[in-house]
Structures are given as structure tokens and as C-alpha cells.
Amino acid sequence: MTDRTEELFRADSYLTQCEATVLAVNERGGIILDRTVFYPTGGGQPGDSGTLTRADGTVIRIATTLHGDGDIIHVPEADQPPPTAGETLACAIDWEPRHKLMRMHTTMHLMLALIPRPINGCQVGADKSRIDFDLGDFALDKEKLETDLNALAAADHPVVATWITDAELEARPDLIRTMSVAPPRGHGTVRLIKIGEDVDLQPCGGTHVARTGEIGRLRIGKVENKGAHNKRIAVHLEG
């Protein structure tokens, strides 16, 4: 988590716009703001694109958003006019791809609820995502998985954020499911995402829908072997 930029998306994934002040523009043209609705690439989820609009109406197109040197970096498309430090900008994310990523990121949590095994990696996409499981001796039934996944989504479980201390997380290692990405620590508290009463509970810094019914219809795609026990499972949004 950055110390300089207030991460508005942490508290409200549905917030699409804000006003922000430019803190700096780095040597590569990346823009650092005092606050942002743009999610930076992380946890398998791509960074947001969108616009930063200057007071004179000039629009700066943002291609993606990244972490860099402890900051959130808004990366402009080529040949965009650079803002200046101290300038106030109107910030707006591209909502349609963000909302799809929210739906898909929440879907990945449902996959973890249905397959009680550690994961080796995850890549969230707007229309297609993939998740890698260390299955061990777990028997995977693709058709049943798709049926159960859609049933969980359609059940319209609430998705809420809660917070625990770093020390509490250390005492609950069972909450950490991923083998490849450590949950963010060092700021005193860690955000947990809870789905339903007992569907899923784990640390996560990504963006999610408010209820699983918002996800829509899902399809399990290709299942590939990626090692002796590792399976890569593709999941598609159907609408």
C-alpha cells in the first residue's frame, strides 16, 4: 500500500470518479496523485485505465495503473500532455472493464471456496480468467464445478470487507490460500473479503462486487496440466 496516495477504491469499488491533486510526474511521465479511484495492477488483477481531465478541459488518457517505488503510478498513453505538480484533475476510470474485473475477481474467490486446495497463481481478465491449483489428490469434476460455481453466484451472497491486525493474520495462517502472492502487511491492518456467512474468507486487496448475484453466468473453459499436481482452470464470463 502506498503512503502518499489515498486509495479510494479500497473502501468503495463502485466509486468511479474523484478530484485529485498532482503530487509529482516521474521521469517516465507517470503521474502520482494524492488520491485515486484507479486500481493498480496487483494480486492478478490488471490496473485500471481511464482519464484525467485538467481544468481547461484537456484530457489525459491513462493506459494502465501500476505500483512503482512505493507509489501508485498512473501511466498515460503515448503523446499525452503532462500535468504539473499541484494541479487539480478530475479522475475517472473506464467503468465497463473495471466492473467486469470486479465480477471476475469475486468469481476467483468462489473458485477457492469450491476447491479447498492452495493456489499457485491467478490472472484476472475482463472476460476470461485463469487460476492454478495445487490439486494434490483432489478429484476435479469440470461439469460439477461449473454447476456449483453458477449456483454460488446465483445465490446472491453478500461480499463485505472486514479488517484484522497484522498480528491476527499471523495467528491465522489458514486464511492465506495463495502460494504465490503474500497479503499486504506492514501497515498494521489487513483487509479480509468475506462472502456470505461461510462461503469464503481471505485477505485480498482487489476490487469486488457487492453481491455474488451481480457476477452473472459463468463457464468453465479449458483445464490444463501444469505439473504433476498443478491444474490451470479457465473461467469465462458469459455475458
C-alpha positions in Angstrom: 0.0 0.0 0.0 1.3 3.5 -0.9 1.9 6.1 1.8 1.3 9.1 -0.5 -1.9 8.3 -2.4 -5.2 7.7 -0.6 -6.6 4.5 -2.2 -10.3 5.3 -2.5 -11.0 2.1 -4.3 -10.2 0.1 -1.1 -13.3 1.4 0.6 -15.6 1.6 -2.4 -15.1 -0.4 -5.5 -18.0 1.3 -7.2 -16.5 4.8 -6.9 -15.7 5.8 -10.5 -14.7 9.5 -10.2 -12.8 11.8 -7.9 -10.9 15.0 -7.8 -7.2 14.7 -7.1 -4.1 16.9 -6.8 -0.9 16.0 -8.8 1.9 15.3 -6.3 4.6 14.5 -9.0 5.2 13.4 -12.5 8.1 10.9 -12.7 10.9 10.8 -15.3 8.9 8.4 -17.4 5.8 10.5 -17.4 3.9 8.5 -14.7 1.5 10.6 -12.7 1.3 10.4 -8.9 -1.8 11.8 -7.2 -2.8 12.5 -3.6 -5.9 10.3 -4.0 -7.2 7.9 -6.7 -10.1 5.7 -7.8 -7.6 3.8 -10.2 -6.7 0.3 -9.0 -3.0 -0.5 -9.7 -2.0 -3.9 -11.1 -1.7 -6.4 -8.3 -3.0 -9.7 -7.0 -3.6 -11.0 -10.5 -5.9 -8.1 -11.4 -4.9 -5.6 -14.1 -4.6 -1.9 -13.4 -7.4 0.5 -14.4 -7.5 2.7 -17.4 -9.4 5.9 -17.7 -9.0 9.7 -17.9 -7.5 12.6 -16.0 -9.1 15.9 -17.1 -7.4 19.3 -16.5 -9.2 22.5 -15.5 -9.0 23.7 -19.1 -10.8 20.5 -20.4 -7.6 18.8 -21.7 -8.0 15.1 -21.3 -5.1 12.8 -20.4 -5.8 9.2 -21.3 -4.4 6.7 -18.8 -3.4 3.4 -20.3 -2.9 1.5 -17.0 -2.1 2.0 -13.4 0.9 0.4 -11.6 2.8 0.2 -8.3 6.3 1.7 -8.5 8.8 2.9 -5.9 6.1 2.8 -3.2 3.7 4.9 -5.3 0.6 4.4 -7.4 1.7 5.4 -11.0 -1.0 6.5 -13.5 0.6 5.7 -16.8 -0.5 7.9 -19.7 -0.9 6.7 -23.3 1.7 7.9 -25.7 1.9 11.7 -26.5 -0.4 12.8 -23.8 0.1 16.3 -22.3 1.8 16.1 -18.9 0.2 17.8 -15.9 2.2 19.8 -13.4 2.6 19.3 -9.7 -0.1 21.0 -7.6 -2.6 20.8 -10.5 -6.1 19.6 -9.7 -7.5 16.9 -12.0 -10.9 15.2 -12.5 -10.2 11.5 -12.4 -12.5 8.9 -14.0 -11.9 5.1 -14.6 -13.2 3.2 -17.5 -16.1 1.6 -15.7 -17.1 -1.3 -18.0 -13.8 -3.1 -18.0 -13.4 -2.4 -14.2 -16.8 -3.8 -13.4 -16.0 -7.0 -15.4 -12.8 -7.3 -13.4 -14.8 -6.9 -10.2 -17.1 -9.7 -11.2 -14.2 -11.9 -12.2 -12.2 -11.3 -9.1 -15.1 -12.2 -7.0 -15.5 -15.4 -9.1 -12.0 -16.4 -8.2 -13.0 -16.3 -4.5 -15.9 -18.6 -5.3 -13.5 -21.0 -7.1 -11.4 -21.1 -3.9 -14.5 -21.9 -1.9 -15.3 -24.9 -4.2 -11.7 -26.2 -4.5 -10.2 -26.5 -1.0 -6.6 -26.5 -2.2 -3.7 -24.0 -2.3 -3.3 -21.9 -5.5 -0.1 -21.3 -7.4 -1.3 -18.3 -9.4 -4.2 -16.3 -10.7 -4.8 -14.0 -13.6 -8.0 -12.0 -13.6 -9.3 -10.8 -17.0 -12.4 -8.9 -18.1 -13.9 -11.8 -20.0 -11.6 -14.8 -19.2 -9.6 -15.6 -16.1 -7.4 -18.4 -15.1 -6.4 -19.9 -11.7 -3.8 -22.5 -10.9 -4.4 -25.1 -8.2 -2.1 -27.5 -6.5 -4.7 -30.2 -6.5 -2.9 -33.0 -4.8 -5.4 -35.9 -4.7 -8.4 -33.7 -5.1 -10.7 -35.1 -7.8 -11.8 -32.4 -10.2 -15.2 -32.8 -12.0 -15.4 -30.0 -14.5 -19.2 -30.2 -15.1 -20.0 -30.3 -11.4 -17.6 -27.4 -10.8 -19.4 -25.2 -13.4 -22.8 -26.1 -11.9 -21.7 -25.4 -8.3 -19.9 -22.2 -9.3 -23.0 -20.8 -11.0 -25.2 -21.9 -8.0 -22.9 -20.0 -5.6 -23.0 -16.9 -7.8 -26.8 -17.0 -8.3 -27.3 -17.4 -4.5 -26.6 -13.7 -4.3 -24.3 -13.9 -1.2 -23.2 -10.5 0.2 -19.5 -9.6 -0.3 -18.1 -7.5 2.5 -14.7 -6.2 3.7 -13.5 -6.6 7.2 -10.2 -5.7 8.8 -7.8 -7.6 11.1 -4.4 -6.7 12.5 -1.1 -8.0 11.1 -0.7 -10.0 14.4 -4.2 -11.5 14.0 -3.3 -12.6 10.5 0.0 -14.1 11.7 -2.1 -16.2 14.1 -4.5 -17.4 11.4 -2.2 -18.7 8.6 -5.2 -20.8 7.4 -6.7 -17.6 5.9 -3.9 -17.4 3.3 -4.7 -19.6 0.3 -2.3 -18.3 -2.3 1.3 -19.7 -2.5 2.5 -17.0 -4.9 1.3 -13.7 -3.6 1.6 -12.6 0.0 -1.2 -10.4 1.5 -0.1 -6.8 2.1 1.4 -6.3 5.6 3.3 -3.6 7.4 0.5 -1.0 7.8 -1.0 -2.5 10.9 -4.1 -3.9 9.4 -5.0 -6.3 6.6 -8.3 -6.3 4.6 -10.3 -9.5 4.5 -13.0 -10.2 2.0 -15.9 -12.2 3.4 -18.5 -13.9 1.1 -21.8 -15.0 2.7 -21.8 -16.4 6.2 -19.3 -19.2 5.4 -18.6 -19.2 1.6 -15.1 -17.7 1.7 -12.9 -15.5 3.9 -9.4 -14.5 3.0 -7.1 -11.5 2.7 -7.4 -9.6 -0.6 -6.6 -6.1 -1.9 -8.6 -6.4 -5.1 -11.9 -4.9 -6.2 -15.1 -7.0 -5.8 -18.9 -6.8 -6.5 -21.2 -6.2 -3.5 -23.2 -9.4 -4.0 -22.4 -12.6 -6.0 -25.7 -12.3 -7.9 -24.0 -9.4 -9.8 -21.5 -11.8 -11.4 -23.8 -13.4 -13.9 -23.5 -16.6 -15.8 -20.1 -18.4 -15.8 -18.5 -21.1 -17.9 -15.5 -23.4 -17.0 -13.2 -23.5 -20.0 -10.0 -25.4 -20.6 -8.4 -27.3 -17.8 -4.7 -27.8 -18.4 -2.0 -29.8 -16.6 0.8 -27.5 -15.4 2.9 -30.1 -13.5 2.4 -33.3 -11.6 -0.5 -32.0 -9.5 -1.0 -28.4 -10.8 -4.1 -27.7 -12.8 -4.8 -24.4 -14.6 -8.6 -23.8 -14.9 -10.0 -21.1 -17.2 -13.2 -19.3 -16.3 -15.3 -17.2 -18.7 -18.0 -14.6 -18.2 -20.9 -15.5 -20.4 -22.5 -12.0 -20.5 
